[in-house]
Amino acid sequence: MKVANLFRSIPPDLPEELVEVLAEGKGHLRIVRLVSQGHASPDGFWYDQEEHEWVVLLKGSAVMSFENPVSGEVEAITLAPGDWIEIPSHSKHRVESTSAEDDTVWLAVHWDEDNPNRE
């Protein structure tokens, strides 16, 4: 059995976003804690993941952008604590900004629905 707290063990200064896998399973299932301290995606970078992702913002604030696959238009979404998003695989997205004044803590679940036996 593992016991921990999502808001503890956060270094005071993070040169890069902290990504910590908390649990893993079949179907490429991963539960991940992310901590941002003013971090954002690099200019021009878009995530285009094989897996589906469900992410909830637990603390702090963030702005994420999503590219419409048909029109190419970009929609920005502002997130506050408690807000969550389900991101289908291959949905191009990026983190525009996170709070620089406070830790931004996320919890993400990644899975591969198309291949549940993939390790």
Helices and strands as residue ranges (DSSP letters): E 18-25, E 29-36, E 52-59, E 62-67, E 74-79, E 84-87, E 93-98, E 104-111
